[in-house]
Amino acid sequence: MKEIAIIGSGFSSLSAACHLAKEGYDVSIFEKNHTIGGRARQLIKDGFTFDMGPSWYWMPDIFENFFSAFGKKPSDYYKLEKLDPAYKIFFADDTITIGDCMEKICLEFERIEPGSASHLKNFIKKAQTNYDIAINKIVLKPGLSPLELVTKETILRVDQFFKSISQEVRKRFKNPKLISTLEFPVLFLGAKPNKTPSFYSFMNFADFGLGTWHPRGGMYQVIKAMGSLAEELGVKINTDSPIEKILVTNGKASGVISNGKTFRVDKVISGADYHHSETLLDKEFRQYSEKYWNNKTYAPSSLLFYVGFDKKLKNINHHNLFFDTNFEKHAQEIYDNPQWPTSPLFYANFPSVSDNSMAPNGCETGFFLIPIAPDLEDTPVLRMQYFNIIINRFEKRTQQDVKNNIIFKESFCVKDFIEEYNSYKGNAYGMANTLTQTAFLRPNLKSKKVKNLFFTGQLTVPGPGVPPALISGKLVADLIINKH
Ligand SMILES: Cc1cc2nc3c(=O)[nH]c(=O)nc-3n(C[C@H](O)[C@H](O)[C@H](O)COP(=O)(O)OP(=O)(O)OC[C@H]3O[C@@H](n4cnc5c(N)ncnc54)[C@H](O)[C@@H]3O)c2cc1C
């Protein structure tokens, strides 16, 4: 039986572990932190439950596909609910509420821009076709060759790889609020909408067509499910086990060192951040230079707050976006001229609005996220300053006082991403998916310098996000099993 060591226990590592164990490999996971899940860990404090990272459960089909590979269903492990409304967007002078089906969303679009519903239906129809091509064909390719992208379907749509999603949206809609609403989903891919190919409109189908879901108990239930499945399949999960070195013998990965102990294996996969993973190798075995990493476009980092409120809040939904300031200016301050934002957009998540298991009775669990450029200076004073900015805006937009109802507040930012996850420049969700950082143009799943060494996760293919991480784990497992 072949032995495999997997570094990290994020979604991609857990996915790879399950697929390989099912094929009979002897798999051991080594996770540096005390609990599994990586960026999707959970914080439980005073009866409040927080997902520390991902909170949007999109593309339920990908989760179903993952579990079905093992003869299971998500419902064997967790209870999934479709949210209605899916989310609410606050603008300076109005709000937009996104319902759980196209009929409701079309009514809302008509209210804002008469005549826009028919444009929306056409836009989503095209987005659905792109979704089918992307999810069923393109993302299942391991990014080994440019030829993988050349299919009958992509040739017919080649223009969509050279036009941006911004152009595509602006061609059809004039109202700035609708434009921001339709540009929001591609932010999950980590780049500005005017740098993201319009083919990625499949994210809009994921949003309006497939809906926003919530696993009861939070996203961590999915990590728990995958952890249980991995153990059912025989995977050994070692927490508090940082990998200090990847060993190479005669050009082949031959083991790992954790807590000073050597573990000899036949293959190594790293699901930790790619840049960090390469630093675990002696210099001659690294594929990419510091210059290479430095020149890439990263998905943003984030300033996060986990807040316990001692009352139920008004005028909020489960997911809330505060787009009440200048979207373009904030994007420039993330990508073009990295600096702390002048007037940040932010996201606020209150899972206890729809799931009473996530907060004590009569209380609200609040998670606030400000996207920021990676690598910014991170100090307690700056964190406090930004908390005050957003909580004041939150009170104003939702018309209520909440500051005196805060029982506790914890924050997480650039320094923590580096310390907790060995994240390059403190990025929150990996390397952006731009035209020049797509598919075979991303860091490889398979080392070009060391045999039997592989990588998975949000810095390689297909890219950032939980569904791509599930797929990335399968892609790397398939490379090892020789399925491609
Ligand atoms: C704040 C935030 C919000 C997000 N929101 C969403 C969302 O709503 N929906 C969505 O789909 N996606 C979202 N994402 C993105 C999504 O969470 C990630 O893309 C995904 O979880 C990444 O999984 P991964 O396996 O690639 O990496 P990770 O989860 O980062 O896992 C890597 C693991 O490697 C471990 N590690 C690092 N170095 C070592 C070492 N030397 N030895 C051992 N272990 C090591 C780390 O501790 C970590 O556990 C969000 C991310 C963040 C941070």
The ligand as a Tripos MOL2 file, in Angstrom:
@<TRIPOS>MOLECULE
LIG
   53    58     1     0     0
SMALL
NO_CHARGES

@<TRIPOS>ATOM
      1 C1        -12.4790   35.3530    5.5480 C.3       1 LIG1
      2 C2        -12.7330   34.4100    4.4100 C.ar      1 LIG1
      3 C3        -13.9860   34.3260    3.8550 C.ar      1 LIG1
      4 C4        -14.2280   33.4340    2.8190 C.ar      1 LIG1
      5 N1        -15.4990   33.3280    2.3370 N.ar      1 LIG1
      6 C5        -15.7910   32.3440    1.4580 C.ar      1 LIG1
      7 C6        -17.1440   32.0320    1.1700 C.ar      1 LIG1
      8 O1        -18.0520   32.6340    1.7360 O.2       1 LIG1
      9 N2        -17.4020   31.0190    0.2860 N.ar      1 LIG1
     10 C7        -16.3890   30.3070   -0.3170 C.ar      1 LIG1
     11 O2        -16.6640   29.4060   -1.1180 O.2       1 LIG1
     12 N3        -15.0960   30.5720   -0.0240 N.ar      1 LIG1
     13 C8        -14.7770   31.5530    0.8580 C.ar      1 LIG1
     14 N4        -13.4830   31.7710    1.2400 N.ar      1 LIG1
     15 C9        -12.4170   31.0110    0.5760 C.3       1 LIG1
     16 C10       -12.2980   29.6030    1.1260 C.3       1 LIG1
     17 O3        -12.4510   29.5960    2.4960 O.3       1 LIG1
     18 C11       -10.9200   29.0630    0.7580 C.3       1 LIG1
     19 O4        -10.6930   29.2110   -0.6360 O.3       1 LIG1
     20 C12       -10.7400   27.5900    1.1270 C.3       1 LIG1
     21 O5        -11.2150   27.3350    2.4220 O.3       1 LIG1
     22 C13        -9.2560   27.2640    0.9870 C.3       1 LIG1
     23 O6         -9.0150   25.9330    1.3040 O.3       1 LIG1
     24 P1         -7.5550   25.3330    1.1000 P.3       1 LIG1
     25 O7         -7.6360   23.8960    1.3630 O.co2     1 LIG1
     26 O8         -7.0100   25.7720   -0.2170 O.co2     1 LIG1
     27 O9         -6.6020   26.1000    2.1550 O.3       1 LIG1
     28 P2         -6.6540   26.3670    3.7130 P.3       1 LIG1
     29 O10        -8.0110   26.3460    4.2450 O.co2     1 LIG1
     30 O11        -5.8580   27.5970    3.9460 O.co2     1 LIG1
     31 O12        -5.8590   25.1290    4.3150 O.3       1 LIG1
     32 C14        -4.4600   25.0920    4.3940 C.3       1 LIG1
     33 C15        -4.0870   24.4130    5.6850 C.3       1 LIG1
     34 O13        -2.6960   24.1900    5.7430 O.3       1 LIG1
     35 C16        -2.2550   24.3640    7.0890 C.3       1 LIG1
     36 N5         -0.8080   24.5930    7.0970 N.ar      1 LIG1
     37 C17        -0.1100   25.6760    6.6660 C.ar      1 LIG1
     38 N6          1.2180   25.4620    6.8280 N.ar      1 LIG1
     39 C18         1.3630   24.2370    7.3720 C.ar      1 LIG1
     40 C19         2.4870   23.4560    7.7700 C.ar      1 LIG1
     41 N7          3.7460   23.8840    7.6140 N.pl3     1 LIG1
     42 N8          2.2550   22.2400    8.3230 N.ar      1 LIG1
     43 C20         0.9980   21.7580    8.4840 C.ar      1 LIG1
     44 N9         -0.1040   22.4590    8.1270 N.ar      1 LIG1
     45 C21         0.0760   23.6740    7.5560 C.ar      1 LIG1
     46 C22        -3.0680   25.5640    7.5400 C.3       1 LIG1
     47 O14        -3.1040   25.6600    8.9490 O.3       1 LIG1
     48 C23        -4.4300   25.2280    6.9270 C.3       1 LIG1
     49 O15        -5.1830   24.4160    7.8000 O.3       1 LIG1
     50 C24       -13.1940   32.6350    2.2960 C.ar      1 LIG1
     51 C25       -11.9240   32.7100    2.8680 C.ar      1 LIG1
     52 C26       -11.6920   33.5730    3.9250 C.ar      1 LIG1
     53 C27       -10.3440   33.6040    4.5650 C.3       1 LIG1
@<TRIPOS>BOND
     1     1     2 1
     2     2     3 ar
     3     2    52 ar
     4     3     4 ar
     5     4     5 ar
     6     4    50 ar
     7     5     6 ar
     8     6     7 ar
     9     6    13 1
    10     7     8 2
    11     7     9 ar
    12     9    10 ar
    13    10    11 2
    14    10    12 ar
    15    12    13 ar
    16    13    14 ar
    17    14    15 1
    18    14    50 ar
    19    15    16 1
    20    16    17 1
    21    16    18 1
    22    18    19 1
    23    18    20 1
    24    20    21 1
    25    20    22 1
    26    22    23 1
    27    23    24 1
    28    24    25 2
    29    24    26 1
    30    24    27 1
    31    27    28 1
    32    28    29 2
    33    28    30 1
    34    28    31 1
    35    31    32 1
    36    32    33 1
    37    33    34 1
    38    33    48 1
    39    34    35 1
    40    35    36 1
    41    35    46 1
    42    36    37 ar
    43    36    45 ar
    44    37    38 ar
    45    38    39 ar
    46    39    40 ar
    47    39    45 ar
    48    40    41 1
    49    40    42 ar
    50    42    43 ar
    51    43    44 ar
    52    44    45 ar
    53    46    47 1
    54    46    48 1
    55    48    49 1
    56    50    51 ar
    57    51    52 ar
    58    52    53 1
@<TRIPOS>SUBSTRUCTURE
     1 LIG1         1 GROUP 0 **** ****
